[in-house]
Amino acid sequence: MNIRTEKLEDIEAIRQVNRAAFGRETEANLVDKLRGIASIFSLVAVQSDRIVGHILFSPVAVVGNCSSNFSILGLAPVAVLPDYQRQGMGTLLIREGLKECVRSGFQAVVVLGNPDFYSRFGFIPASRKSLGCEYDVPDEAFMVLELESGALQDCSGMVKYRSEFRIFDENY
Ligand SMILES: CC(C)(COP(=O)(O)OP(=O)(O)OC[C@H]1O[C@@H](n2cnc3c(N)ncnc32)[C@H](O)[C@@H]1OP(=O)(O)O)[C@@H](O)C(=O)NCCC(=O)NCCS
């Protein structure tokens, strides 16, 4: 299995992975909307020439007190085809994705999801770093990972996803 950056010809397969994993169109549509904006990382997991997993990171803003050069990404969505789940692919996609974020100089990543799953990568509740979520979700579900030690020391506020994420307003 190989993790690599998405290519133009992967677009339909990425749609299929997201559609199958989430059982709806919303995440697939979100990925299409986000494609092409600056500072996006979109990686695929390939097994025997088939795209079986996908992960995307996109820039988020912190409305509050942060230095202007602070750069933070949101991890969403991550998806693995149902038949390929629980074989370590999601874990690999997340680990490789986070490495790419570090290489590109980002200081932190946020994620909204299951704490049991994401804590294994070092994510902690964002509230412990004085970061809030714009959505009404349980405290422990909104998490952050510092990519540089102390990166969040002088940063606090409300994390805002890009406007493309409003696609969820109609679907939650
Ligand atoms: C979440 C997802 C990407 C994980 O991919 P995966 O390839 O199955 O994950 P891995 O095989 O690397 O890891 C599996 C482990 O994560 C746990 N896990 C997987 N999905 C989980 C979830 N949604 N919540 C909690 N734990 C989860 C499993 O219990 C398993 O734990 P174990 O190793 O102790 O048995 C995949 O299950 C998926 O596509 N789910 C549907 C879409 C989704 O919910 N995406 C995440 C929200 S953005």
The ligand as a Tripos MOL2 file, in Angstrom:
@<TRIPOS>MOLECULE
LIG
   48    50     1     0     0
SMALL
NO_CHARGES

@<TRIPOS>ATOM
      1 C1        -12.3910    6.3400   10.4080 C.3       1 LIG1
      2 C2        -11.7160    5.5250    9.3210 C.3       1 LIG1
      3 C3        -11.0950    6.4590    8.2970 C.3       1 LIG1
      4 C4        -10.6310    4.6880    9.9690 C.3       1 LIG1
      5 O1         -9.9730    3.9630    8.9610 O.3       1 LIG1
      6 P1         -9.4970    2.4640    9.2200 P.3       1 LIG1
      7 O2         -8.6370    2.1040    8.0780 O.co2     1 LIG1
      8 O3        -10.6670    1.6150    9.4960 O.co2     1 LIG1
      9 O4         -8.6600    2.6690   10.5420 O.3       1 LIG1
     10 P2         -7.4820    1.7640   11.0920 P.3       1 LIG1
     11 O5         -7.6260    0.3760   10.5740 O.co2     1 LIG1
     12 O6         -6.2010    2.4460   10.8650 O.co2     1 LIG1
     13 O7         -7.7480    1.8340   12.6170 O.3       1 LIG1
     14 C5         -8.7870    1.1080   13.1040 C.3       1 LIG1
     15 C6         -8.8940    1.4290   14.5330 C.3       1 LIG1
     16 O8         -9.5810    2.6410   14.6720 O.3       1 LIG1
     17 C7        -10.7890    2.4100   15.3530 C.3       1 LIG1
     18 N1        -11.7790    3.1550   14.6190 N.ar      1 LIG1
     19 C8        -11.9610    3.1450   13.3150 C.ar      1 LIG1
     20 N2        -12.9610    3.9990   13.0090 N.ar      1 LIG1
     21 C9        -13.3500    4.5490   14.1590 C.ar      1 LIG1
     22 C10       -14.3230    5.4800   14.5030 C.ar      1 LIG1
     23 N3        -15.1250    6.0700   13.5930 N.pl3     1 LIG1
     24 N4        -14.4590    5.8030   15.7870 N.ar      1 LIG1
     25 C11       -13.6820    5.2130   16.7220 C.ar      1 LIG1
     26 N5        -12.7510    4.3320   16.4490 N.ar      1 LIG1
     27 C12       -12.5900    3.9950   15.1860 C.ar      1 LIG1
     28 C13       -11.0580    0.9590   15.3320 C.3       1 LIG1
     29 O9        -11.6620    0.5660   16.5140 O.3       1 LIG1
     30 C14        -9.6710    0.3860   15.2460 C.3       1 LIG1
     31 O10        -9.1490    0.2600   16.5240 O.3       1 LIG1
     32 P3         -8.1840   -0.9570   16.8440 P.3       1 LIG1
     33 O11        -6.9700   -0.7540   15.9980 O.co2     1 LIG1
     34 O12        -7.9200   -0.7890   18.3010 O.co2     1 LIG1
     35 O13        -8.9720   -2.1600   16.4790 O.co2     1 LIG1
     36 C15       -12.7130    4.5690    8.6030 C.3       1 LIG1
     37 O14       -13.2720    3.7070    9.5580 O.3       1 LIG1
     38 C16       -13.8090    5.2660    7.8540 C.2       1 LIG1
     39 O15       -13.6600    5.5890    6.6700 O.2       1 LIG1
     40 N6        -14.9480    5.5110    8.5220 N.am      1 LIG1
     41 C17       -16.0860    6.1540    7.8880 C.3       1 LIG1
     42 C18       -15.8080    7.6250    7.6830 C.3       1 LIG1
     43 C19       -15.4720    8.3340    8.9940 C.2       1 LIG1
     44 O16       -16.2020    8.1940    9.9770 O.2       1 LIG1
     45 N7        -14.3970    9.1280    8.9780 N.am      1 LIG1
     46 C20       -13.9070    9.8230   10.1630 C.3       1 LIG1
     47 C21       -14.6020   11.0710   10.4270 C.3       1 LIG1
     48 S1        -14.0010   12.4150    9.4340 S.3       1 LIG1
@<TRIPOS>BOND
     1     1     2 1
     2     2     3 1
     3     2     4 1
     4     2    36 1
     5     4     5 1
     6     5     6 1
     7     6     7 2
     8     6     8 1
     9     6     9 1
    10     9    10 1
    11    10    11 2
    12    10    12 1
    13    10    13 1
    14    13    14 1
    15    14    15 1
    16    15    16 1
    17    15    30 1
    18    16    17 1
    19    17    18 1
    20    17    28 1
    21    18    19 ar
    22    18    27 ar
    23    19    20 ar
    24    20    21 ar
    25    21    22 ar
    26    21    27 ar
    27    22    23 1
    28    22    24 ar
    29    24    25 ar
    30    25    26 ar
    31    26    27 ar
    32    28    29 1
    33    28    30 1
    34    30    31 1
    35    31    32 1
    36    32    33 2
    37    32    34 1
    38    32    35 1
    39    36    37 1
    40    36    38 1
    41    38    39 2
    42    38    40 1
    43    40    41 1
    44    41    42 1
    45    42    43 1
    46    43    44 2
    47    43    45 1
    48    45    46 1
    49    46    47 1
    50    47    48 1
@<TRIPOS>SUBSTRUCTURE
     1 LIG1         1 GROUP 0 **** ****
